[in-house]
Amino acid sequence: MGNHQLIFGYRGSLSNDLISSLIQLVDCKLKEQEAPFRVKKSVINILIEGLQNSLFHSTEVKKKGGKEDYSLFLLGKSKDAYVIRIGNFVEKHTQDALLGKIERLNAMDADEIQQMYLDVLDHGTISDKGGAGLGFLRMIRDSGNKLGYSFEPTDDNRIFYCIEIVVSTQSGK
């Protein structure tokens, strides 16, 4: 987390029930931190999207005793922002599509993001994994910031993909 105070972290498999529990724990941590309501709402919404993306789109990793979906989630705080990092293993062949989507969205301004978000809500179709493509849009929209990302090769078939979302604690940012 670099220059950020680590508030919460999780590494392991995800399930819908676990995501709900993680959200509740983070909510308690944000209350302890006395995060403004707008910030707390943004962080929670981003976590829901990011953790669900990780649950639905991660690829299994072979572990002793079987296979496991492996995800990483970190929440940190600096003087004027909360930083969320969410990562998971994905198939290597998905890197170009993910990179293209993130870079296209990062190139848009807030009005374009909002319009695309509304268009997807009105006309989006549900994928075979249960999503309509709103995750990245909502993260950018709720944070007001671009998505940071990294791709780390792990083997011939998989990469570890991580996104970083910054939520400013300063009003208007």
PLY file of the C-alpha trace (Angstrom):
ply
format ascii 1.0
element vertex 173
property float x
property float y
property float z
element edge 172
property int vertex1
property int vertex2
end_header
0.00 0.00 0.00
3.04 2.23 -0.18
2.38 5.54 1.57
-1.03 4.47 2.85
-2.12 3.20 6.24
-3.54 -0.29 5.74
-7.04 -0.41 7.20
-8.20 -3.79 6.00
-6.94 -6.65 3.87
-8.15 -10.03 2.68
-6.50 -12.79 0.66
-8.24 -16.01 -0.36
-11.34 -17.39 -2.01
-14.52 -15.36 -2.31
-18.20 -16.24 -2.10
-21.29 -14.05 -2.05
-21.65 -14.62 1.70
-18.02 -13.73 2.32
-18.36 -10.56 0.22
-21.32 -9.53 2.38
-19.25 -10.12 5.51
-16.27 -8.20 4.13
-18.54 -5.26 3.26
-19.93 -5.23 6.81
-16.43 -5.31 8.29
-15.25 -2.48 6.04
-18.36 -0.48 6.92
-17.43 -0.81 10.62
-13.82 0.21 9.89
-15.01 3.28 7.95
-17.29 4.26 10.86
-14.30 3.94 13.21
-12.34 6.18 10.84
-15.27 8.66 10.84
-15.32 8.67 7.04
-17.82 11.13 5.57
-21.04 9.49 4.39
-20.33 10.27 0.70
-16.89 8.66 0.96
-18.17 5.63 2.87
-20.93 5.10 0.29
-18.46 5.37 -2.59
-15.97 2.95 -1.00
-18.71 0.40 -0.24
-20.20 0.61 -3.75
-16.76 0.22 -5.34
-15.97 -2.75 -3.12
-19.21 -4.48 -4.03
-18.47 -4.07 -7.75
-14.80 -4.99 -7.46
-15.25 -8.02 -5.25
-18.11 -9.34 -7.37
-15.95 -8.87 -10.48
-13.21 -10.82 -8.75
-15.64 -13.57 -7.71
-17.18 -13.96 -11.17
-14.13 -13.45 -13.38
-11.20 -15.00 -11.55
-9.63 -18.22 -12.69
-8.79 -21.12 -10.43
-5.29 -21.59 -9.08
-3.96 -25.03 -8.24
-3.19 -25.36 -4.55
-2.19 -28.26 -2.36
-5.33 -30.27 -1.74
-7.25 -28.96 -4.76
-8.07 -25.82 -6.69
-8.95 -22.46 -5.26
-10.06 -19.08 -6.56
-7.60 -16.58 -5.15
-8.42 -12.92 -4.67
-6.72 -10.03 -2.92
-8.38 -6.97 -1.46
-6.67 -4.11 0.37
-8.12 -0.89 1.75
-5.77 1.86 2.79
-5.98 5.50 3.77
-3.74 8.47 3.21
-4.26 12.01 4.47
-6.83 12.86 1.81
-7.98 9.61 0.18
-8.94 5.99 0.59
-7.20 3.57 -1.76
-8.78 0.28 -2.77
-6.81 -2.49 -4.46
-8.52 -5.61 -5.73
-6.71 -8.36 -7.58
-7.25 -11.86 -8.86
-5.92 -14.37 -11.36
-7.36 -14.26 -14.86
-6.64 -16.12 -18.07
-3.73 -14.51 -19.92
-5.74 -14.14 -23.13
-8.12 -11.68 -21.36
-5.40 -9.10 -20.67
-5.77 -7.18 -23.95
-9.55 -6.92 -23.59
-9.28 -5.76 -19.95
-6.54 -3.28 -20.79
-8.51 -1.91 -23.74
-11.68 -1.49 -21.71
-9.92 0.24 -18.81
-7.98 2.58 -21.11
-11.13 3.50 -23.09
-12.99 4.30 -19.87
-10.03 6.19 -18.38
-9.97 8.39 -21.51
-13.58 9.50 -20.94
-14.66 12.51 -18.91
-17.26 12.36 -16.12
-20.17 13.25 -18.44
-19.22 10.52 -20.91
-18.92 7.97 -18.08
-22.35 8.94 -16.76
-23.93 8.70 -20.22
-22.37 5.31 -20.89
-23.50 4.13 -17.44
-27.09 5.15 -18.22
-26.90 3.56 -21.68
-25.73 0.25 -20.21
-28.50 0.41 -17.61
-31.08 0.99 -20.34
-29.72 -1.36 -23.01
-27.16 -3.64 -21.38
-27.50 -7.36 -21.69
-26.61 -9.82 -18.98
-23.51 -11.89 -19.71
-23.20 -15.61 -19.07
-21.36 -14.70 -15.84
-24.26 -12.54 -14.64
-22.92 -9.05 -15.34
-24.00 -6.22 -17.60
-20.64 -4.44 -17.86
-21.34 -1.84 -15.18
-18.50 -2.68 -12.79
-15.70 -0.47 -14.12
-18.17 2.29 -15.02
-19.56 2.37 -11.53
-16.08 2.35 -9.95
-14.99 5.34 -12.02
-18.32 7.11 -11.51
-18.38 6.58 -7.75
-14.72 7.46 -7.19
-14.50 10.36 -9.63
-11.07 9.05 -10.59
-9.43 6.93 -13.25
-8.67 3.28 -12.59
-5.11 2.25 -11.90
-4.12 -1.26 -12.96
-1.34 -3.78 -13.23
-0.86 -7.17 -14.85
1.73 -9.56 -13.47
2.54 -12.73 -15.43
2.35 -15.86 -13.27
2.57 -18.79 -15.69
1.86 -19.60 -19.33
-1.91 -19.38 -18.92
-2.63 -16.86 -16.15
-1.82 -13.36 -14.99
-2.48 -11.62 -11.70
-4.60 -8.61 -12.48
-5.00 -5.78 -9.97
-6.99 -2.56 -10.08
-6.54 0.46 -7.86
-9.31 2.94 -7.14
-8.75 6.17 -5.22
-11.64 7.83 -3.38
-10.82 11.37 -2.26
-11.95 12.45 1.20
-11.98 16.07 0.01
-15.39 17.34 -1.09
-15.79 18.00 -4.80
-13.07 15.56 -5.83
0 1
1 2
2 3
3 4
4 5
5 6
6 7
7 8
8 9
9 10
10 11
11 12
12 13
13 14
14 15
15 16
16 17
17 18
18 19
19 20
20 21
21 22
22 23
23 24
24 25
25 26
26 27
27 28
28 29
29 30
30 31
31 32
32 33
33 34
34 35
35 36
36 37
37 38
38 39
39 40
40 41
41 42
42 43
43 44
44 45
45 46
46 47
47 48
48 49
49 50
50 51
51 52
52 53
53 54
54 55
55 56
56 57
57 58
58 59
59 60
60 61
61 62
62 63
63 64
64 65
65 66
66 67
67 68
68 69
69 70
70 71
71 72
72 73
73 74
74 75
75 76
76 77
77 78
78 79
79 80
80 81
81 82
82 83
83 84
84 85
85 86
86 87
87 88
88 89
89 90
90 91
91 92
92 93
93 94
94 95
95 96
96 97
97 98
98 99
99 100
100 101
101 102
102 103
103 104
104 105
105 106
106 107
107 108
108 109
109 110
110 111
111 112
112 113
113 114
114 115
115 116
116 117
117 118
118 119
119 120
120 121
121 122
122 123
123 124
124 125
125 126
126 127
127 128
128 129
129 130
130 131
131 132
132 133
133 134
134 135
135 136
136 137
137 138
138 139
139 140
140 141
141 142
142 143
143 144
144 145
145 146
146 147
147 148
148 149
149 150
150 151
151 152
152 153
153 154
154 155
155 156
156 157
157 158
158 159
159 160
160 161
161 162
162 163
163 164
164 165
165 166
166 167
167 168
168 169
169 170
170 171
171 172
